[in-house]
Amino acid sequence: MEPSRAADAEAQPPERHDPYAALRFRDFRLVLAGRFIATLGELMISVAIGWELYQRTGSALALGLVGLTLVIPVFLFSLPAGHVADNYNRQRIVIFSQALLLVASLALAALSWTQGALSLIYAALFLIGVGSAFSSPAASTLIPQTVPPEMFENAATWSSSIWQLAAVIGPALGGVVIALTGGATLVYLLDACASVIYITLMLLIQSRPAAPPAKRETTLRSLADGLRFLGSSQVLLAAITLDMFAVLLGGATTLLPIFAKDILHVGPVGLGWLRAAPSVGAVLMALTIAHTPPFKRAGRVLLWAVVVFGVATIVFGLSRNFYLSLAALLVLGAADNISVVIRHSLLLLRTPDAMRGRIAAVNGIFISASNELGGFESGLVAWLFTPVISVVLGGVGTIVVVLAVALLAPEMRNLGALAPSPEAEESLVREAEFEATAQEPLVD
């Protein structure tokens, strides 16, 4: 008697995990390459603008205004940008946003070459903030158009890895260009070239764009629906909250110049290593995640990763040994990358496509706000007390937030696989369909 099909299926070896699954899709490679090049240019500019403004003014306030100028457009335009990303062609939005960034980079190059007015430099930076506010939600929602849902986690891992690699190379490359040329003009021109390449790669994408909604919502209604969906998803809200508070309280990287000069006594070279360490740790962790099977207990992994982030922050704050501090930052970056991959995967897997732009915009606001406010909080506590107390308290606060989320969000604590169950996936579809039909008038 022939064995049953079930027996044959059991006899087959389990399907091997393919760490390069997402990279086998041409359009995903184009998106990844574009984001890498754009991020490289963005981080080169961050070095160049700081160097140039301090050279010209010698003022710490001039440097502080850079972050403020860049974050104001995020607060003003991110939510409308999320609405636009959910109602119009996302690929075109990225292209138009990059064109805006191209104009801003060329303006900075001209102002740098001619020693133009500082007010115009800040105007160009504001333009960069506007372009980034519209580009980010649309770019983050392109991935689902380039890979199938079962590869979202792998795609999120490679996306994070590429970003962290750019975070290692970009600042160093910007510094080298400034050192070789004696000015920042070429850095701005290189960033303009990066925007041109990104636009070209976006034009080469052949994947079918997301279908536009049958009836476009008003902006306020659209934003309200997105916020209501996020509030109803305990898992998404908990993941974003954890990441936000970890960045807000874990301000070790903000105070690195003080630690390098006054506590560890390693000078500018040591500062460069300290700045690179978190990104190196993140890249190594991203490659590790890519080569291992998907998370089976993602909730616990995320909670423990943020705990490790907090502990590494405390170790760095208390350390007086350069190599121990370097190791703590490596671990900090690796733990943070686990959080980033899980959060990004959840946003891709548990958000209906019709709402991905708005949810990505809310996530972007939280992260941008926590970055800027986290730097301010760390500096304020360091000024009131000491840098060591600031960093250690931040690490302790991060662990307290993990405990609070674990107690208040049992769905996160018990989260297994990142992909929702078939029942939950059907619920997401039904909810999206209900939101769409709710927009239709009852009478003509």
SVG drawing of the C-alpha trace seen along z (x, -y; Angstrom):
<svg xmlns="http://www.w3.org/2000/svg" viewBox="-30 -87 73 89">
<polyline fill="none" stroke="black" stroke-width="0.4" points="0.0,0.0 1.3,-3.4 2.1,-5.8 -0.4,-8.7 0.3,-12.2 0.5,-13.3 3.2,-10.8 5.1,-12.0 4.8,-15.6 6.1,-14.6 9.0,-12.7 10.1,-15.8 12.8,-17.9 11.7,-21.3 12.1,-24.1 15.5,-25.8 15.6,-29.4 16.8,-31.6 18.6,-34.7 18.7,-36.4 15.0,-35.8 14.1,-39.4 17.3,-40.3 16.3,-38.0 13.6,-40.5 14.9,-43.1 12.6,-45.9 13.5,-45.4 17.2,-45.6 16.5,-48.9 14.6,-50.3 17.3,-49.2 20.1,-50.6 18.3,-53.9 17.7,-54.2 21.3,-53.4 22.6,-56.0 20.1,-58.6 20.9,-57.9 24.6,-58.1 24.2,-61.6 21.9,-62.6 24.5,-61.6 27.3,-63.2 25.4,-66.5 24.8,-66.2 28.6,-66.3 29.1,-69.0 26.5,-71.4 27.7,-71.1 31.3,-71.7 30.6,-74.7 28.2,-76.4 30.7,-76.0 33.6,-77.2 31.6,-80.3 30.0,-81.2 31.8,-79.4 28.4,-79.2 26.9,-76.1 23.4,-77.7 23.9,-77.7 24.4,-73.9 21.3,-73.5 19.2,-75.4 20.0,-72.8 18.1,-70.1 15.2,-72.4 15.0,-73.5 15.0,-69.9 12.4,-68.7 9.8,-71.4 8.8,-70.2 8.4,-66.7 5.8,-67.9 4.1,-70.1 3.9,-67.8 4.4,-64.2 0.7,-63.4 -0.4,-65.1 2.4,-63.3 1.1,-60.0 -2.4,-60.8 -0.8,-61.6 1.1,-58.3 -2.1,-56.4 -4.1,-58.2 -1.6,-58.7 1.2,-56.9 4.0,-56.3 6.7,-55.9 6.0,-59.3 5.9,-60.9 9.4,-59.6 10.6,-61.0 9.1,-64.4 10.4,-64.5 13.9,-63.6 13.7,-66.4 13.0,-68.8 16.0,-67.5 18.1,-67.8 17.2,-71.5 18.0,-72.1 21.4,-70.4 22.3,-72.5 21.2,-75.6 23.5,-74.6 26.4,-74.0 25.9,-77.5 25.6,-79.1 28.7,-77.3 30.8,-78.3 29.7,-82.0 29.6,-82.2 25.9,-83.1 23.7,-84.3 23.0,-82.0 19.3,-82.6 19.3,-81.1 21.2,-78.1 18.5,-77.5 15.9,-78.0 17.6,-75.2 17.6,-73.0 13.9,-73.6 13.4,-72.5 15.3,-69.3 13.0,-68.7 9.9,-69.2 11.3,-66.8 12.2,-64.2 8.8,-64.5 7.0,-63.5 9.6,-61.0 9.9,-58.9 6.2,-57.6 6.1,-56.9 9.5,-55.2 8.8,-53.0 5.6,-51.7 7.3,-50.8 8.7,-47.6 5.3,-45.8 5.1,-46.5 8.4,-44.7 8.3,-41.5 5.5,-39.1 4.2,-39.3 6.0,-36.2 9.3,-38.0 8.5,-41.2 10.6,-40.3 13.6,-39.4 13.1,-42.6 12.9,-44.7 16.2,-43.1 18.1,-44.0 16.6,-47.5 17.8,-48.1 21.2,-46.6 21.7,-48.9 20.7,-51.9 23.2,-51.1 25.9,-50.5 25.2,-54.0 25.4,-55.3 28.9,-53.9 30.2,-55.1 28.3,-58.4 29.8,-60.5 33.3,-59.2 33.1,-59.8 31.7,-63.3 34.7,-64.1 37.2,-62.8 35.8,-64.9 35.9,-68.0 39.5,-67.2 40.6,-66.7 38.8,-69.8 39.0,-72.1 35.3,-72.9 31.8,-71.5 30.7,-72.5 31.6,-69.1 29.7,-67.2 26.5,-69.1 27.1,-68.3 27.7,-64.7 24.4,-64.6 22.7,-66.2 24.2,-63.3 22.8,-60.8 19.3,-62.3 19.7,-62.0 20.7,-58.3 17.8,-57.6 15.3,-59.2 16.8,-57.1 16.4,-53.9 12.8,-54.7 12.0,-55.2 13.4,-51.7 11.0,-50.0 8.5,-47.9 6.4,-46.5 2.7,-47.2 1.9,-50.3 -0.6,-50.0 -4.2,-50.4 -5.5,-53.9 -8.6,-53.9 -12.0,-53.8 -12.9,-57.0 -10.3,-59.4 -10.9,-60.5 -10.7,-64.0 -7.3,-64.7 -8.8,-65.1 -10.9,-61.9 -7.9,-60.0 -5.6,-61.1 -8.3,-60.3 -8.7,-56.8 -5.0,-56.1 -4.6,-57.3 -7.7,-55.2 -6.3,-52.1 -2.9,-52.6 -4.7,-53.1 -6.7,-49.9 -3.5,-47.8 -1.9,-47.1 1.1,-45.4 2.0,-48.2 1.5,-50.9 3.7,-49.0 6.4,-48.5 6.5,-52.2 6.4,-53.2 9.3,-51.0 11.4,-52.3 10.5,-55.9 11.3,-55.8 14.5,-53.8 15.7,-56.6 14.3,-59.4 16.0,-58.1 19.1,-56.4 21.1,-59.5 24.5,-58.0 25.3,-58.8 24.3,-62.5 27.0,-62.9 29.8,-61.0 32.0,-64.1 32.0,-64.8 32.8,-61.1 35.5,-61.0 37.2,-64.2 36.7,-64.4 35.9,-60.9 37.6,-58.4 40.4,-60.8 40.6,-59.3 40.4,-62.5 38.8,-62.9 40.1,-59.5 38.5,-57.7 35.3,-59.7 35.2,-58.5 35.3,-54.9 32.7,-55.5 30.4,-57.1 30.8,-54.2 30.4,-51.4 26.6,-51.4 26.2,-51.2 28.8,-48.4 26.9,-46.4 23.7,-47.0 25.1,-45.8 26.5,-42.7 23.1,-42.0 21.2,-42.6 23.3,-40.1 22.8,-37.6 19.1,-38.1 19.0,-37.7 20.8,-34.3 18.5,-32.9 14.9,-31.7 12.1,-34.2 11.4,-35.1 9.0,-32.6 8.6,-34.6 9.0,-38.1 7.3,-39.9 9.7,-38.5 12.7,-39.0 11.7,-42.7 11.3,-43.3 14.6,-41.6 16.4,-43.5 15.3,-46.8 16.3,-45.7 19.8,-44.8 19.8,-48.3 19.2,-49.8 21.8,-47.7 24.4,-48.5 23.6,-52.2 24.2,-51.9 27.5,-50.1 28.7,-52.8 27.7,-55.5 29.7,-53.9 32.7,-52.7 36.1,-54.4 37.8,-52.0 37.7,-52.8 37.4,-49.2 34.6,-48.4 32.8,-51.6 33.3,-50.5 31.9,-47.0 28.9,-48.5 28.1,-50.7 28.4,-47.7 25.9,-45.7 23.7,-48.8 23.6,-49.1 23.0,-45.4 20.1,-45.4 18.6,-48.5 18.7,-46.8 16.6,-43.9 14.0,-46.4 14.1,-48.2 13.7,-45.0 10.8,-43.7 9.0,-47.1 9.5,-47.6 8.3,-44.1 5.2,-44.6 4.4,-47.8 4.6,-46.0 2.8,-42.8 0.1,-44.2 -1.0,-47.4 -3.5,-47.3 -1.9,-48.6 -4.5,-51.4 -3.1,-52.8 0.6,-52.1 1.5,-55.7 -0.3,-57.2 1.0,-54.7 4.6,-55.2 4.1,-58.9 3.0,-58.6 6.0,-56.3 8.3,-58.8 7.0,-61.6 7.5,-59.6 11.1,-58.6 12.1,-62.1 10.6,-63.7 12.4,-61.2 15.7,-61.8 15.6,-65.5 14.0,-65.6 16.2,-62.8 19.3,-64.8 17.8,-67.8 16.9,-65.7 20.3,-64.1 22.1,-67.5 19.8,-69.1 20.3,-66.4 24.0,-66.4 24.0,-70.2 22.0,-70.0 23.9,-67.0 26.7,-65.2 27.0,-63.3 27.4,-60.0 24.2,-60.6 22.4,-61.5 23.4,-58.4 22.8,-56.0 19.4,-57.4 18.5,-57.1 19.4,-53.4 17.4,-52.8 14.4,-54.7 14.5,-52.5 14.3,-49.4 11.4,-50.8 9.5,-51.5 10.0,-47.9 8.5,-46.7 5.6,-49.1 4.9,-47.9 5.2,-44.3 2.6,-44.8 0.2,-47.0 0.4,-45.3 0.0,-41.6 -0.5,-41.2 3.1,-42.3 4.4,-40.1 2.7,-37.1 3.4,-37.9 4.7,-34.9 5.4,-35.1 5.5,-38.6 3.1,-37.7 -0.5,-37.8 -2.6,-34.6 -4.9,-34.0 -7.8,-35.0 -6.1,-38.2 -5.1,-38.9 -8.8,-38.5 -9.8,-40.9 -7.3,-43.5 -8.8,-43.1 -12.4,-43.4 -11.4,-46.5 -9.9,-48.1 -12.9,-47.3 -15.2,-48.7 -13.3,-51.9 -13.5,-52.2 -17.3,-51.6 -17.8,-53.9 -16.8,-56.8 -19.6,-56.1 -22.6,-58.4 -25.8,-56.6 -27.9,-58.6 -27.0,-60.3"/>
</svg>
